Amino acid sequence: MMNDKAFGKKVNRDVGKAKKDLATLGDDGVAGLGRIGDKVSQITGKAKEDLTTRVEDGVSQMSQGFEKLTGDARETLVGAAATVKKDVGQGLSQYNAKAQEVADKVPGGFGEKAARYPWVTLSIALAVGFLLGSLLKPARQPIG
């Protein structure tokens, strides 16, 4: 059997060894956490790069789509404006020809005066149109 002194030395050695083992275990845990932290940083960086790339690609595709849509709309608008201009020009030509024909048939040089003062002629025509419209429309009945 061991005496108290020998037992005390053994306990002190065992406690020292346990302290050393715990310190080594703590150092290993810290190192392991450091490696885990590095891996998390790498994964996070990669995910950030991937997300940035996807967002940039999406923005690029959306920008291209918007440019195409804008170009198509511009082409359609220019074509429609040209068609309207052509149609209005034809309508005005027909109107002018018809107005000239009517003015030539009116006795008393009215056609020449109408050609010299077109705005006066249009104003008179509007006034006559409103007068005829008010005389010929059916009477309104009050709602009630």
N, CA, C and O of each residue as an XYZ file, in Angstrom:
576
protein
N       0.791     -1.172      0.000
C       0.000      0.000      0.000
C       0.843      1.249      0.000
O       1.987      1.262      0.453
N       0.247      2.288     -0.517
C       0.966      3.534     -0.626
C       0.764      4.367      0.617
O      -0.292      4.366      1.250
N       1.783      5.046      0.921
C       1.623      5.932      2.058
C       1.014      7.243      1.587
O       0.824      7.453      0.389
N       0.723      8.081      2.487
C       0.016      9.338      2.174
C       0.855     10.255      1.299
O       0.340     10.960      0.431
N       2.157     10.229      1.545
C       3.021     11.104      0.780
C       3.062     10.636     -0.678
O       2.916     11.445     -1.595
N       3.256      9.361     -0.887
C       3.302      8.802     -2.235
C       1.958      9.002     -2.922
O       1.909      9.324     -4.110
N       0.875      8.814     -2.188
C      -0.470      9.006     -2.739
C      -0.662     10.456     -3.144
O      -1.250     10.718     -4.193
N      -0.194     11.395     -2.363
C      -0.298     12.828     -2.662
C       0.464     13.171     -3.927
O      -0.019     13.950     -4.749
N       1.691     12.578     -4.102
C       2.478     12.824     -5.308
C       1.749     12.302     -6.541
O       1.697     12.962     -7.579
N       1.181     11.089     -6.402
C       0.459     10.501     -7.528
C      -0.739     11.353     -7.899
O      -0.993     11.586     -9.081
N      -1.474     11.818     -6.909
C      -2.641     12.663     -7.177
C      -2.186     13.946     -7.857
O      -2.821     14.381     -8.817
N      -1.093     14.571     -7.384
C      -0.587     15.804     -7.989
C      -0.164     15.561     -9.453
O      -0.432     16.381    -10.331
N       0.508     14.407     -9.695
C       0.905     14.076    -11.076
C      -0.333     13.894    -11.956
O      -0.392     14.387    -13.083
N      -1.318     13.178    -11.415
C      -2.546     12.930    -12.175
C      -3.294     14.246    -12.439
O      -3.837     14.449    -13.525
N      -3.316     15.110    -11.465
C      -3.973     16.422    -11.637
C      -3.210     17.233    -12.670
O      -3.832     17.883    -13.509
N      -1.884     17.216    -12.637
C      -1.071     17.938    -13.623
C      -1.319     17.407    -15.030
O      -1.462     18.164    -15.990
N      -1.365     16.048    -15.119
C      -1.630     15.442    -16.418
C      -3.024     15.806    -16.905
O      -3.210     16.095    -18.087
N      -4.001     15.796    -16.012
C      -5.376     16.145    -16.383
C      -5.438     17.597    -16.848
O      -6.142     17.906    -17.809
N      -4.696     18.506    -16.169
C      -4.662     19.915    -16.582
C      -4.068     20.048    -17.973
O      -4.572     20.779    -18.825
N      -2.947     19.294    -18.178
C      -2.274     19.335    -19.469
C      -3.199     18.796    -20.559
O      -3.298     19.381    -21.638
N      -3.878     17.675    -20.275
C      -4.806     17.087    -21.248
C      -5.975     18.049    -21.546
O      -6.388     18.185    -22.697
N      -6.494     18.701    -20.520
C      -7.592     19.662    -20.707
C      -7.131     20.870    -21.528
O      -7.868     21.377    -22.373
N      -5.900     21.321    -21.266
C      -5.365     22.458    -22.035
C      -5.206     22.059    -23.497
O      -5.540     22.832    -24.395
N      -4.689     20.837    -23.739
C      -4.535     20.351    -25.120
C      -5.905     20.235    -25.787
O      -6.082     20.634    -26.938
N      -6.864     19.688    -25.054
C      -8.217     19.555    -25.581
C      -8.816     20.920    -25.887
O      -9.472     21.083    -26.916
N      -8.607     21.890    -25.030
C      -9.098     23.261    -25.263
C      -8.452     23.875    -26.489
O      -9.119     24.504    -27.311
N      -7.099     23.678    -26.607
C      -6.401     24.202    -27.788
C      -6.925     23.556    -29.071
O      -7.122     24.233    -30.080
N      -7.150     22.235    -29.020
C      -7.688     21.531    -30.192
C      -9.086     22.066    -30.543
O      -9.414     22.251    -31.715
N      -9.901     22.310    -29.504
C     -11.254     22.852    -29.741
C     -11.196     24.235    -30.377
O     -11.960     24.524    -31.298
N     -10.293     25.097    -29.894
C     -10.134     26.437    -30.452
C      -9.659     26.345    -31.901
O     -10.155     27.056    -32.774
N      -8.695     25.464    -32.141
C      -8.195     25.287    -33.514
C      -9.305     24.774    -34.423
O      -9.460     25.232    -35.555
N     -10.083     23.806    -33.903
C     -11.210     23.278    -34.690
C     -12.227     24.358    -35.000
O     -12.736     24.433    -36.119
N     -12.527     25.193    -34.020
C     -13.469     26.301    -34.243
C     -12.907     27.286    -35.261
O     -13.651     27.831    -36.077
N     -11.603     27.516    -35.217
C     -10.964     28.396    -36.190
C     -11.110     27.850    -37.603
O     -11.413     28.588    -38.541
N     -10.887     26.524    -37.742
C     -11.047     25.904    -39.070
C     -12.500     25.994    -39.538
O     -12.771     26.270    -40.707
N     -13.423     25.758    -38.613
C     -14.852     25.865    -38.960
C     -15.179     27.293    -39.390
O     -15.891     27.512    -40.369
N     -14.645     28.265    -38.639
C     -14.875     29.677    -38.990
C     -14.324     30.009    -40.362
O     -14.958     30.738    -41.125
N     -13.136     29.476    -40.689
C     -12.547     29.699    -42.018
C     -13.430     29.104    -43.108
O     -13.664     29.734    -44.140
N     -13.924     27.873    -42.873
C     -14.780     27.225    -43.868
C     -16.086     28.006    -44.044
O     -16.568     28.173    -45.164
N     -16.655     28.483    -42.928
C     -17.887     29.282    -43.021
C     -17.619     30.560    -43.809
O     -18.451     30.974    -44.617
N     -16.470     31.185    -43.583
C     -16.118     32.398    -44.329
C     -15.977     32.105    -45.819
O     -16.440     32.877    -46.658
N     -15.322     30.965    -46.145
C     -15.166     30.591    -47.552
C     -16.517     30.324    -48.209
O     -16.785     30.784    -49.319
N     -17.360     29.574    -47.509
C     -18.690     29.250    -48.053
C     -19.521     30.524    -48.219
O     -20.196     30.707    -49.232
N     -19.463     31.394    -47.222
C     -20.211     32.651    -47.297
C     -19.711     33.507    -48.454
O     -20.513     34.090    -49.184
N     -18.394     33.588    -48.628
C     -17.821     34.360    -49.739
C     -18.257     33.805    -51.081
O     -18.616     34.558    -51.986
N     -18.224     32.474    -51.210
C     -18.644     31.828    -52.466
C     -20.124     32.086    -52.731
O     -20.514     32.386    -53.859
N     -20.944     31.969    -51.692
C     -22.384     32.214    -51.852
C     -22.630     33.665    -52.260
O     -23.491     33.947    -53.093
N     -21.871     34.574    -51.671
C     -22.016     35.994    -52.013
C     -21.645     36.229    -53.475
O     -22.347     36.950    -54.184
N     -20.545     35.625    -53.930
C     -20.120     35.760    -55.330
C     -21.183     35.189    -56.267
O     -21.525     35.805    -57.276
N     -21.707     33.997    -55.925
C     -22.734     33.371    -56.761
C     -23.996     34.229    -56.825
O     -24.578     34.414    -57.894
N     -24.406     34.743    -55.683
C     -25.596     35.590    -55.648
C     -25.385     36.865    -56.453
O     -26.274     37.291    -57.190
N     -24.222     37.468    -56.316
C     -23.908     38.680    -57.075
C     -23.941     38.394    -58.575
O     -24.480     39.181    -59.352
N     -23.360     37.261    -58.976
C     -23.351     36.878    -60.393
C     -24.770     36.673    -60.903
O     -25.116     37.139    -61.988
N     -25.590     35.976    -60.124
C     -26.983     35.741    -60.546
C     -27.757     37.043    -60.651
O     -28.510     37.243    -61.604
N     -27.579     37.930    -59.681
C     -28.283     39.215    -59.720
C     -27.834     40.031    -60.933
O     -28.661     40.622    -61.628
N     -26.521     40.062    -61.186
C     -26.008     40.800    -62.341
C     -26.544     40.211    -63.642
O     -26.914     40.954    -64.551
N     -26.589     38.876    -63.741
C     -27.137     38.232    -64.941
C     -28.616     38.574    -65.115
O     -29.069     38.859    -66.223
N     -29.359     38.542    -64.015
C     -30.784     38.875    -64.084
C     -30.998     40.313    -64.517
O     -31.866     40.599    -65.342
N     -30.206     41.216    -63.960
C     -30.323     42.634    -64.331
C     -29.956     42.822    -65.798
O     -30.601     43.589    -66.513
N     -28.929     42.127    -66.238
C     -28.505     42.220    -67.637
C     -29.604     41.722    -68.569
O     -29.910     42.366    -69.573
N     -30.196     40.578    -68.240
C     -31.276     40.036    -69.063
C     -32.483     40.973    -69.063
O     -33.108     41.187    -70.102
N     -32.808     41.534    -67.893
C     -33.942     42.443    -67.810
C     -33.663     43.711    -68.618
O     -34.560     44.238    -69.277
N     -32.438     44.196    -68.571
C     -32.061     45.379    -69.335
C     -32.168     45.111    -70.829
O     -32.672     45.948    -71.577
N     -31.691     43.938    -71.268
C     -31.798     43.587    -72.681
C     -33.258     43.485    -73.111
O     -33.627     43.951    -74.189
N     -34.081     42.876    -72.270
C     -35.510     42.759    -72.571
C     -36.170     44.127    -72.662
O     -36.994     44.372    -73.543
N     -35.800     45.018    -71.745
C     -36.371     46.366    -71.752
C     -35.945     47.122    -73.006
O     -36.752     47.822    -73.618
N     -34.665     46.980    -73.390
C     -34.185     47.647    -74.600
C     -34.913     47.123    -75.830
O     -35.266     47.898    -76.719
N     -35.140     45.807    -75.888
C     -35.863     45.225    -77.026
C     -37.295     45.736    -77.041
O     -37.815     46.109    -78.093
N     -37.929     45.753    -75.880
C     -39.306     46.236    -75.790
C     -39.390     47.700    -76.200
O     -40.306     48.098    -76.920
N     -38.428     48.499    -75.739
C     -38.405     49.916    -76.094
C     -38.214     50.088    -77.600
O     -38.879     50.915    -78.224
N     -37.297     49.299    -78.184
C     -37.068     49.373    -79.628
C     -38.304     48.973    -80.413
O     -38.666     49.632    -81.388
N     -38.960     47.880    -79.985
C     -40.185     47.445    -80.662
C     -41.277     48.500    -80.559
O     -41.974     48.779    -81.535
N     -41.425     49.086    -79.374
C     -42.447     50.120    -79.185
C     -42.138     51.335    -80.050
O     -43.042     51.931    -80.635
N     -40.867     51.701    -80.131
C     -40.469     52.846    -80.943
C     -40.798     52.593    -82.409
O     -41.348     53.464    -83.083
N     -40.457     51.387    -82.912
C     -40.748     51.039    -84.305
C     -42.245     51.064    -84.574
O     -42.685     51.572    -85.605
N     -43.025     50.518    -83.652
C     -44.481     50.496    -83.811
C     -45.036     51.915    -83.821
O     -45.905     52.242    -84.630
N     -44.536     52.751    -82.926
C     -45.014     54.128    -82.839
C     -44.669     54.916    -84.097
O     -45.494     55.675    -84.606
N     -43.452     54.737    -84.596
C     -43.048     55.440    -85.815
C     -43.909     54.982    -86.986
O     -44.342     55.803    -87.795
N     -44.159     53.686    -87.083
C     -45.012     53.167    -88.162
C     -46.431     53.686    -88.062
O     -47.034     54.067    -89.065
N     -46.967     53.702    -86.846
C     -48.335     54.200    -86.646
C     -48.417     55.688    -86.967
O     -49.387     56.137    -87.577
N     -47.411     56.452    -86.562
C     -47.411     57.893    -86.846
C     -47.353     58.141    -88.348
O     -48.025     59.037    -88.859
N     -46.554     57.354    -89.050
C     -46.472     57.518    -90.502
C     -47.811     57.190    -91.161
O     -48.246     57.882    -92.081
N     -48.456     56.134    -90.684
C     -49.765     55.754    -91.232
C     -50.809     56.836    -90.957
O     -51.585     57.196    -91.842
N     -50.823     57.351    -89.728
C     -51.779     58.411    -89.378
C     -51.522     59.654    -90.217
O     -52.457     60.271    -90.727
N     -50.255     60.015    -90.358
C     -49.911     61.203    -91.158
C     -50.396     61.031    -92.595
O     -50.962     61.953    -93.183
N     -50.170     59.854    -93.147
C     -50.600     59.579    -94.523
C     -52.123     59.640    -94.631
O     -52.663     60.258    -95.548
N     -52.822     58.982    -93.669
C     -54.289     58.959    -93.700
C     -54.877     60.351    -93.519
O     -55.828     60.726    -94.204
N     -54.300     61.122    -92.581
C     -54.794     62.490    -92.360
C     -54.548     63.338    -93.599
O     -55.408     64.124    -93.996
N     -53.378     63.183    -94.211
C     -53.071     63.931    -95.436
C     -54.047     63.616    -96.547
O     -54.503     64.514    -97.255
N     -54.375     62.321    -96.707
C     -55.343     61.940    -97.726
C     -56.720     62.494    -97.403
O     -57.419     62.992    -98.286
N     -57.113     62.407    -96.125
C     -58.427     62.934    -95.712
C     -58.526     64.424    -95.948
O     -59.543     64.918    -96.434
N     -57.453     65.153    -95.598
C     -57.479     66.609    -95.810
C     -57.507     66.944    -97.300
O     -58.173     67.894    -97.711
N     -56.797     66.177    -98.095
C     -56.824     66.416    -99.547
C     -58.223     66.199   -100.090
O     -58.716     67.001   -100.882
N     -58.869     65.110    -99.666
C     -60.234     64.849   -100.115
C     -61.178     65.948    -99.634
O     -62.035     66.411   -100.388
N     -61.019     66.367    -98.367
C     -61.874     67.422    -97.815
C     -61.683     68.724    -98.581
O     -62.655     69.389    -98.939
N     -60.426     69.086    -98.833
C     -60.147     70.326    -99.570
C     -60.733     70.271   -100.975
O     -61.284     71.262   -101.455
N     -60.619     69.117   -101.643
C     -61.169     68.982   -102.994
C     -62.686     69.124   -102.965
O     -63.268     69.805   -103.809
N     -63.324     68.477   -101.990
C     -64.785     68.553   -101.878
C     -65.225     69.972   -101.529
O     -66.195     70.477   -102.093
N     -64.514     70.618   -100.597
C     -64.860     71.991   -100.215
C     -64.689     72.929   -101.405
O     -65.504     73.828   -101.609
N     -63.647     72.726   -102.180
C     -63.424     73.566   -103.363
C     -64.526     73.334   -104.388
O     -64.995     74.270   -105.035
N     -64.931     72.087   -104.527
C     -66.016     71.758   -105.462
C     -67.312     72.444   -105.059
O     -68.004     73.017   -105.900
N     -67.645     72.384   -103.747
C     -68.864     73.039   -103.248
C     -68.747     74.544   -103.402
O     -69.699     75.209   -103.810
N     -67.577     75.083   -103.075
C     -67.387     76.537   -103.168
C     -67.502     77.011   -104.607
O     -68.003     78.107   -104.858
N     -67.049     76.208   -105.550
C     -67.150     76.586   -106.964
C     -68.594     76.600   -107.447
O     -68.928     77.331   -108.380
N     -69.451     75.801   -106.822
C     -70.853     75.721   -107.226
C     -71.693     76.846   -106.631
O     -72.774     77.135   -107.144
N     -71.223     77.488   -105.562
C     -71.988     78.544   -104.883
C     -71.888     79.823   -105.726
O     -70.793     80.227   -106.118
N     -73.052     80.468   -106.008
C     -73.036     81.685   -106.814
C     -72.553     82.899   -106.023
O     -72.508     82.854   -104.793
N     -72.199     83.957   -106.697
C     -71.877     85.244   -106.064
C     -70.441     85.356   -105.606
O     -70.163     86.205   -104.759
N     -69.523     84.573   -106.094
C     -68.119     84.703   -105.717
C     -67.836     84.255   -104.298
O     -66.808     84.623   -103.729
N     -68.747     83.451   -103.703
C     -68.557     82.984   -102.331
C     -67.319     82.098   -102.221
O     -66.600     82.132   -101.222
N     -67.087     81.311   -103.257
C     -65.933     80.413   -103.253
C     -64.626     81.166   -103.127
O     -63.736     80.741   -102.390
N     -64.493     82.277   -103.833
C     -63.262     83.069   -103.769
C     -63.081     83.675   -102.383
O     -61.978     83.688   -101.837
N     -64.199     84.187   -101.812
C     -64.123     84.782   -100.472
C     -63.783     83.713    -99.421
O     -63.022     83.972    -98.489
N     -64.353     82.518    -99.580
C     -64.078     81.424    -98.636
C     -62.615     81.000    -98.731
O     -61.997     80.642    -97.728
N     -62.065     81.042    -99.950
C     -60.661     80.674   -100.129
C     -59.752     81.715    -99.495
O     -58.700     81.373    -98.956
N     -60.151     82.992    -99.556
C     -59.331     84.059    -98.960
C     -59.423     84.078    -97.438
O     -58.448     84.406    -96.762
N     -60.593     83.728    -96.895
C     -60.833     83.788    -95.438
C     -61.330     82.417    -94.933
O     -62.504     82.278    -94.590
N     -60.453     81.418    -94.888
C     -60.923     80.070    -94.518
C     -61.405     79.974    -93.068
O     -62.328     79.210    -92.785
N     -60.810     80.719    -92.155
C     -61.218     80.619    -90.746
C     -62.596     81.231    -90.527
O     -63.379     80.751    -89.708
N     -62.874     82.268    -91.251
C     -64.211     82.874    -91.144
C     -65.234     81.883    -91.671
O     -66.301     81.709    -91.083
N     -64.906     81.234    -92.779
C     -65.822     80.259    -93.374
C     -66.047     79.082    -92.420
O     -67.180     78.639    -92.236
N     -64.982     78.586    -91.824
C     -65.126     77.488    -90.860
C     -65.959     77.913    -89.657
O     -66.789     77.136    -89.185
N     -65.762     79.106    -89.161
C     -66.535     79.608    -88.012
C     -68.006     79.694    -88.353
O     -68.855     79.312    -87.548
N     -68.317     80.191    -89.533
C     -69.720     80.298    -89.958
C     -70.317     78.896    -90.087
O     -71.447     78.660    -89.659
N     -69.565     77.971    -90.672
C     -70.053     76.603    -90.842
C     -70.321     75.954    -89.483
O     -71.325     75.259    -89.322
N     -69.437     76.170    -88.502
C     -69.657     75.629    -87.154
C     -70.910     76.216    -86.514
O     -71.703     75.493    -85.911
N     -71.081     77.515    -86.648
C     -72.254     78.169    -86.055
C     -73.534     77.619    -86.672
O     -74.505     77.356    -85.962
N     -73.538     77.444    -87.987
C     -74.726     76.899    -88.655
C     -74.952     75.460    -88.202
O     -76.093     75.051    -87.987
N     -73.876     74.690    -88.054
C     -74.001     73.305    -87.601
C     -74.581     73.208    -86.200
O     -75.451     72.374    -85.950
N     -74.112     74.050    -85.278
C     -74.668     74.049    -83.914
C     -76.136     74.468    -83.920
O     -76.949     73.897    -83.193
N     -76.472     75.449    -84.727
C     -77.867     75.926    -84.808
C     -78.760     74.809    -85.336
O     -79.813     74.541    -84.758
N     -78.363     74.160    -86.411
C     -79.164     73.061    -86.949
C     -79.245     71.901    -85.954
O     -80.298     71.282    -85.807
N     -78.146     71.611    -85.279
C     -78.145     70.532    -84.291
C     -79.113     70.798    -83.155
O     -79.822     69.892    -82.718
N     -79.151     72.034    -82.673
C     -80.061     72.348    -81.555
C     -81.508     72.362    -82.012
O     -82.397     72.047    -81.220
N     -81.774     72.716    -83.257
C     -83.150     72.741    -83.757
C     -83.660     71.339    -84.076
O     -84.849     71.069    -83.909
N     -82.799     70.457    -84.525
C     -83.229     69.139    -84.982
C     -83.163     68.040    -83.929
O     -83.741     66.974    -84.137
N     -82.487     68.256    -82.814
C     -82.397     67.189    -81.803
C     -83.717     67.093    -81.036
O     -84.406     68.099    -80.866
N     -84.072     65.904    -80.575
C     -85.314     65.758    -79.810
C     -85.190     66.453    -78.456
O     -84.104     66.558    -77.886
N     -86.329     66.922    -77.961
C     -86.342     67.630    -76.674
C     -85.991     66.635    -75.551
O     -86.443     65.490    -75.552
N     -85.195     67.095    -74.622
C     -84.820     66.240    -73.487
C     -85.911     66.285    -72.444
O     -86.505     67.329    -72.177
N     -86.157     65.143    -71.870
C     -87.168     65.076    -70.817
C     -86.468     64.982    -69.482
O     -85.494     64.239    -69.355
N     -86.935     65.715    -68.476
C     -86.265     65.658    -67.166
C     -86.387     64.263    -66.550
O     -87.419     63.602    -66.664
N     -85.324     63.841    -65.905
C     -85.321     62.547    -65.215
C     -85.932     62.757    -63.842
O     -85.552     63.680    -63.122
N     -86.872     61.910    -63.483
C     -87.414     62.144    -62.152
C     -88.475     61.296    -61.788
O     -89.005     61.410    -60.683
